[in-house]
Amino acid sequence: MRNSRKLIQQLLIAIFCLGIQHLAYAAGPFTTGSGALSTDILAILTPVAVIAVMALGALAWFGRVSWGHAVTGMVGIVLVFGSQQIVTWVRGLFGV
């Protein structure tokens, strides 16, 4: 009796786990809105990032900031704004 109850519980859990995967791939109601917001923010912040890179370069050139900090800031900006392209490139390398 006890073993059959445990088996039924395990079967129900397995069925639930197999059925729940479809929910993971479902698009949420805010997907299009959040995608549009992300695109708009990226469009607004891209000129700000360009100005920040120019400012970091100028400050490092005149010795106000160390080159290490300037390069670190520039690499961070590249990683933030180029993340989508980097992910696409890595996925292409591994054929995913």
C-alpha positions as CSV (number, residue, x, y, z in Angstrom):
1,M,0.0,0.0,0.0
2,R,2.7,2.4,1.0
3,N,4.9,1.6,-2.1
4,S,2.0,2.1,-4.5
5,R,1.2,5.5,-2.9
6,K,4.8,6.5,-3.3
7,L,4.8,5.3,-6.9
8,I,1.7,7.3,-7.7
9,Q,3.2,10.4,-6.1
10,Q,6.4,10.0,-8.2
11,L,4.3,9.5,-11.4
12,L,2.3,12.7,-10.7
13,I,5.5,14.6,-10.1
14,A,7.0,13.3,-13.4
15,I,3.8,14.2,-15.3
16,F,3.8,17.7,-13.7
17,C,7.5,18.3,-14.6
18,L,6.9,17.1,-18.2
19,G,3.9,19.4,-18.5
20,I,5.5,22.5,-17.0
21,Q,8.1,22.8,-19.7
22,H,5.6,24.3,-22.0
23,L,5.0,27.1,-19.6
24,A,8.7,28.0,-19.7
25,Y,8.6,28.7,-23.4
26,A,5.3,30.6,-23.3
27,A,5.6,34.4,-24.0
28,G,4.5,36.6,-21.2
29,P,2.1,39.4,-21.6
30,F,4.8,42.0,-21.2
31,T,7.3,40.6,-23.6
32,T,6.7,43.1,-26.4
33,G,6.5,46.0,-24.1
34,S,9.8,45.1,-22.3
35,G,11.5,44.4,-25.7
36,A,10.4,47.9,-27.0
37,L,11.6,49.5,-23.7
38,S,14.9,47.8,-24.0
39,T,15.3,49.0,-27.6
40,D,14.4,52.5,-26.7
41,I,16.8,52.6,-23.7
42,L,19.6,51.3,-25.9
43,A,18.9,53.9,-28.5
44,I,19.0,56.7,-25.9
45,L,22.1,55.5,-24.0
46,T,24.2,54.7,-27.1
47,P,25.3,58.4,-27.6
48,V,25.8,58.7,-23.9
49,A,28.2,55.7,-24.0
50,V,30.1,57.2,-27.0
51,I,30.5,60.5,-25.0
52,A,31.7,58.5,-22.0
53,V,34.3,56.6,-24.0
54,M,35.6,60.0,-25.4
55,A,35.7,61.5,-21.9
56,L,37.5,58.5,-20.5
57,G,40.0,58.7,-23.3
58,A,40.6,62.4,-22.9
59,L,40.9,62.1,-19.1
60,A,43.4,59.3,-19.5
61,W,45.3,61.3,-22.1
62,F,45.7,64.3,-19.9
63,G,46.6,62.1,-16.9
64,R,43.5,62.7,-14.8
65,V,42.6,59.1,-14.7
66,S,44.9,56.1,-15.0
67,W,44.9,54.2,-18.2
68,G,43.8,51.0,-16.4
69,H,40.6,52.7,-15.1
70,A,39.9,54.2,-18.6
71,V,40.4,50.9,-20.4
72,T,38.3,49.0,-17.8
73,G,35.5,51.5,-18.2
74,M,35.7,51.2,-22.0
75,V,35.7,47.4,-21.9
76,G,32.7,47.5,-19.6
77,I,30.8,49.8,-22.0
78,V,31.6,47.5,-24.9
79,L,30.4,44.5,-22.9
80,V,27.2,46.1,-21.9
81,F,26.3,47.5,-25.4
82,G,27.7,44.6,-27.4
83,S,26.3,41.8,-25.3
84,Q,23.8,40.7,-27.8
85,Q,26.4,40.5,-30.6
86,I,28.8,38.7,-28.3
87,V,26.1,36.1,-27.4
88,T,25.2,35.6,-31.1
89,W,28.9,35.2,-31.9
90,V,29.5,32.6,-29.2
91,R,26.4,30.7,-30.1
92,G,27.6,30.6,-33.7
93,L,31.0,29.2,-32.6
94,F,29.3,26.3,-30.9
95,G,26.6,25.8,-33.5
96,V,23.7,26.5,-31.1
